[in-house]
Amino acid sequence: MSLTKLIKQLKEKNSQLNQSEIEAFVDIFFKGISNALKNGINVEIRGLGIWYNKRLKENYNARNPATNKLIYKPERVKVRFRPAKKLKEIINE
């Protein structure tokens, strides 16, 4: 689902709100999640899931598959999502 489809669905369910208010709400929601993850805080929404940071170790022996040369991959952080049990049940119905 794209952001525009999400905003359109929210507009259909909440006709009293105009589109700019809905866009502002969605923007604040995603910025809140982004800022929390940037500061190292896990984000949990009950019934949906948990976003968390996973630290990946540095790697001195990685190879570029195109040139087969050794490259260095520094330590980095990836964002992971673990769905809630309720979401898994909804998807697998």
C-alpha positions in Angstrom: 0.0 0.0 0.0 1.3 3.4 -0.9 1.1 6.5 1.2 -1.5 8.1 -1.1 -3.7 5.0 -0.8 -3.4 5.1 3.0 -4.4 8.8 3.0 -7.3 8.1 0.7 -8.6 5.3 2.9 -8.3 7.5 6.0 -10.2 10.2 4.2 -13.0 7.8 3.4 -13.3 6.6 7.0 -13.0 10.1 8.5 -14.9 12.4 6.1 -15.0 15.3 8.7 -11.2 15.7 8.3 -9.7 17.4 5.3 -6.8 15.9 3.3 -4.2 18.3 4.7 -5.1 17.3 8.3 -4.8 13.6 7.4 -1.5 14.2 5.6 -0.1 16.1 8.7 -1.3 13.3 11.0 0.4 10.6 8.9 3.6 12.7 8.6 3.8 13.2 12.4 3.2 9.5 13.0 6.0 8.4 10.7 8.4 11.1 11.9 7.7 10.0 15.5 8.7 6.4 14.7 11.8 7.6 12.7 13.0 9.9 15.5 12.5 7.2 18.2 14.5 4.7 16.1 17.2 7.3 15.4 17.6 7.8 19.2 17.8 4.1 19.8 14.3 3.7 21.3 12.2 0.7 20.3 8.6 1.5 19.0 5.8 -0.9 20.0 2.3 -0.6 18.8 0.1 -3.2 20.4 -1.6 -5.5 17.9 0.7 -4.3 15.1 4.3 -5.0 16.0 7.6 -3.7 17.2 10.2 -1.7 15.2 13.7 -2.0 16.6 17.3 -1.4 15.7 19.7 -4.2 15.1 23.4 -3.5 15.2 25.4 -5.3 12.4 29.1 -5.9 13.1 31.9 -4.6 10.9 33.2 -7.0 8.3 36.8 -6.9 7.0 36.5 -9.9 4.7 33.5 -9.0 2.6 33.9 -9.4 -1.2 32.4 -7.3 -4.1 30.8 -10.0 -6.2 31.3 -8.0 -9.5 35.1 -7.5 -9.0 35.9 -10.2 -6.4 37.9 -7.6 -4.4 37.9 -7.5 -0.7 36.0 -4.5 0.8 35.5 -3.2 4.3 31.9 -2.9 5.6 31.7 -0.7 8.7 29.5 -1.3 11.7 26.0 -0.2 10.9 22.4 -0.3 12.2 19.4 -1.8 10.4 15.8 -1.3 11.3 13.8 -4.5 11.9 10.1 -5.1 12.3 8.6 -8.0 14.3 4.8 -8.4 13.8 2.5 -8.9 16.7 0.8 -12.2 17.3 -2.6 -10.6 16.5 -1.3 -9.3 13.1 0.1 -12.7 12.2 -3.4 -14.3 13.0 -5.1 -11.7 10.8 -2.8 -12.3 7.9 -3.0 -16.1 8.1 -6.8 -16.3 8.2 
